[in-house]
Amino acid sequence: MNPSQKPFRINIGFLINQPIGYSRVLPFEFNEMDMGDGLFLRAVNGSIDLIRTQDGLIARTDFRAEVESECSRCLKPFQNEIHSEFEEYFTFPYVEPSEDEIRVPEDGNIDFKPILHDYMLMELPINPVCQPDCRGLCAICGQNLNQAVCEHYQNREMGNIQNTNSQKERGKKIQQLKPLPPERKDHIESSVS
């Protein structure tokens, strides 16, 4: 990998004269990385596997990172781990690419950063949660219910129990009612022509 300002810019010149099927795995690991557009990643690691094809190459990428997120339930900031695996197809400059392929630039350098950026954005959850059983905030006073239970939450829980009991009582009353008479079937006369 290129250790400069553009660590995901890879010169694929070493693949041009290799036989079809030749591959090289390029691992990477960074403590932190600014991917642009406010996407700041930590604990970035993974690999890019470059495989020579007849008309270019395939890049199989496995990418993991942590991104600062805010829980959609309790609003607490937390490190959210995201993971993406994908393949991209590249054609050499002398070959016309199909609609799902990218042309290798004339200088042989492919910058994977914009591609990684787009795939990582797709992996970000719409409503991230800090933990699956996060209880969120009280809708009345804003208390974080993961840390303590407020009086509103206790009252709501008691209300749910009372509602459940009253629903059971209504169910018993309905069962005690006499059954309704069967539906009356009206006969419709039809004329035969």
C-alpha positions as CSV (number, residue, x, y, z in Angstrom):
1,M,0.0,0.0,0.0
2,N,1.1,3.5,-0.7
3,P,2.1,5.1,2.7
4,S,1.7,8.7,1.4
5,Q,-1.3,11.1,1.6
6,K,-3.3,8.8,-0.6
7,P,-2.9,5.3,1.0
8,F,-5.6,3.7,-1.1
9,R,-4.1,4.8,-4.4
10,I,-2.6,1.7,-5.9
11,N,-0.4,1.3,-9.0
12,I,-1.6,-1.9,-10.7
13,G,1.3,-1.9,-13.2
14,F,2.7,-5.1,-11.6
15,L,-0.4,-7.0,-12.8
16,I,-0.3,-6.0,-16.5
17,N,2.3,-8.7,-17.5
18,Q,1.1,-11.3,-15.1
19,P,-0.9,-14.4,-16.3
20,I,-4.7,-14.5,-16.0
21,G,-5.6,-15.6,-12.5
22,Y,-2.6,-14.1,-10.8
23,S,-3.5,-12.4,-7.6
24,R,-2.0,-10.3,-4.9
25,V,-3.5,-9.5,-1.5
26,L,-2.7,-6.0,-0.2
27,P,-3.6,-5.7,3.5
28,F,-4.0,-2.4,5.2
29,E,-4.4,-1.1,8.8
30,F,-4.7,2.5,10.0
31,N,-5.5,3.9,13.4
32,E,-7.8,6.6,11.9
33,M,-8.7,8.0,8.5
34,D,-10.7,10.9,7.2
35,M,-12.7,9.6,4.2
36,G,-14.2,13.0,3.4
37,D,-17.7,14.3,3.7
38,G,-17.6,14.0,7.5
39,L,-16.9,10.3,7.4
40,F,-14.1,9.9,10.0
41,L,-13.1,6.2,10.7
42,R,-11.1,4.6,13.5
43,A,-9.5,1.2,13.7
44,V,-9.5,0.8,9.9
45,N,-8.3,-2.6,8.6
46,G,-8.9,-5.0,5.8
47,S,-7.5,-6.1,2.5
48,I,-7.7,-5.6,-1.2
49,D,-7.2,-8.7,-3.3
50,L,-6.3,-7.8,-6.9
51,I,-6.9,-10.6,-9.4
52,R,-5.7,-10.4,-13.1
53,T,-8.4,-11.1,-15.7
54,Q,-8.2,-11.3,-19.4
55,D,-9.2,-7.6,-19.9
56,G,-8.3,-6.1,-16.6
57,L,-8.6,-7.0,-13.0
58,I,-11.1,-7.8,-10.2
59,A,-10.6,-6.1,-6.8
60,R,-12.1,-8.0,-3.9
61,T,-12.2,-5.9,-0.9
62,D,-12.8,-6.7,2.8
63,F,-13.0,-3.5,4.9
64,R,-13.7,-3.0,8.6
65,A,-13.8,0.2,10.6
66,E,-15.4,2.0,13.6
67,V,-17.3,5.2,13.1
68,E,-18.5,7.6,15.8
69,S,-22.3,7.3,15.9
70,E,-25.1,8.5,18.0
71,C,-27.7,6.0,19.4
72,S,-31.1,6.7,17.8
73,R,-32.8,5.7,21.1
74,C,-30.7,7.2,23.9
75,L,-28.7,9.8,21.9
76,K,-25.4,8.5,23.5
77,P,-22.3,8.6,21.3
78,F,-20.7,5.3,20.7
79,Q,-18.2,3.6,18.3
80,N,-20.2,1.6,15.7
81,E,-18.3,-1.1,13.9
82,I,-19.1,-1.3,10.2
83,H,-18.0,-4.0,7.7
84,S,-18.1,-4.2,3.9
85,E,-17.1,-6.8,1.4
86,F,-17.4,-6.0,-2.3
87,E,-16.0,-6.6,-5.7
88,E,-15.2,-4.1,-8.4
89,Y,-14.2,-4.8,-12.0
90,F,-11.6,-2.8,-13.8
91,T,-10.7,-2.9,-17.5
92,F,-7.4,-1.9,-19.0
93,P,-7.4,1.4,-21.0
94,Y,-7.4,-0.3,-24.4
95,V,-10.6,-2.3,-23.6
96,E,-14.1,-0.8,-23.7
97,P,-15.6,-1.2,-20.2
98,S,-19.2,-2.5,-19.7
99,E,-21.6,-0.5,-17.6
100,D,-20.5,-2.3,-14.3
101,E,-16.8,-1.9,-14.9
102,I,-14.4,0.9,-14.3
103,R,-11.6,1.8,-16.7
104,V,-8.0,1.7,-15.3
105,P,-6.5,5.2,-15.6
106,E,-3.7,5.6,-18.2
107,D,-1.1,6.0,-15.4
108,G,-2.1,2.7,-13.9
109,N,-3.0,4.2,-10.5
110,I,-6.4,3.3,-9.1
111,D,-7.6,5.4,-6.1
112,F,-9.8,3.1,-4.0
113,K,-10.7,5.8,-1.5
114,P,-13.8,7.1,-3.2
115,I,-15.0,3.5,-3.8
116,L,-14.4,2.5,-0.2
117,H,-16.1,5.8,0.9
118,D,-19.3,4.9,-1.0
119,Y,-19.4,1.4,0.2
120,M,-18.9,2.4,3.8
121,L,-21.7,5.0,3.5
122,M,-24.0,2.2,2.4
123,E,-23.1,0.2,5.4
124,L,-24.0,2.9,7.9
125,P,-27.2,2.1,9.7
126,I,-30.1,4.5,9.4
127,N,-31.0,4.2,13.0
128,P,-27.9,3.1,14.9
129,V,-28.3,1.7,18.4
130,C,-25.6,1.5,21.1
131,Q,-26.8,-2.0,22.2
132,P,-29.7,-4.1,21.0
133,D,-31.6,-3.8,24.3
134,C,-31.2,0.0,24.6
135,R,-34.3,1.4,26.5
136,G,-33.9,4.9,25.1
137,L,-35.1,8.1,26.7
138,C,-38.2,8.9,28.7
139,A,-40.5,10.8,26.3
140,I,-41.6,13.2,29.1
141,C,-38.4,14.1,31.1
142,G,-35.6,12.8,28.8
143,Q,-34.1,10.5,31.4
144,N,-31.8,7.9,29.9
145,L,-33.6,4.7,30.9
146,N,-30.4,2.7,30.5
147,Q,-29.0,4.5,33.5
148,A,-32.0,5.0,35.8
149,V,-35.8,4.6,35.7
150,C,-37.8,7.8,36.2
151,E,-41.3,8.1,37.7
152,H,-42.9,8.6,34.2
153,Y,-41.5,5.2,33.1
154,Q,-42.7,3.5,36.2
155,N,-46.2,5.1,35.8
156,R,-46.2,4.0,32.2
157,E,-45.3,0.4,33.1
158,M,-48.0,0.4,35.8
159,G,-50.5,1.8,33.2
160,N,-49.6,-1.0,30.8
161,I,-50.2,-3.6,33.6
162,Q,-53.6,-2.0,34.4
163,N,-54.5,-1.8,30.7
164,T,-53.7,-5.5,30.3
165,N,-55.8,-6.4,33.4
166,S,-58.8,-4.3,32.1
167,Q,-58.5,-5.9,28.7
168,K,-58.6,-9.4,30.3
169,E,-61.8,-8.3,32.3
170,R,-63.4,-7.0,29.0
171,G,-62.6,-10.4,27.4
172,K,-64.3,-12.3,30.2
173,K,-67.4,-10.1,29.9
174,I,-67.6,-10.6,26.1
175,Q,-67.4,-14.4,26.6
176,Q,-70.3,-14.3,29.1
177,L,-72.6,-12.6,26.5
178,K,-75.0,-14.9,24.7
179,P,-74.0,-15.9,21.2
180,L,-75.6,-13.9,18.4
181,P,-78.2,-15.7,16.2
182,P,-76.8,-17.1,12.9
183,E,-76.8,-14.8,10.0
184,R,-80.1,-14.7,8.0
185,K,-79.6,-15.8,4.5
186,D,-81.8,-14.0,2.1
187,H,-83.0,-15.9,-0.9
188,I,-82.6,-14.1,-4.1
189,E,-84.9,-15.1,-6.9
190,S,-83.3,-15.2,-10.2
191,S,-85.1,-15.4,-13.4
192,V,-84.0,-17.7,-16.1
193,S,-84.4,-16.3,-19.6
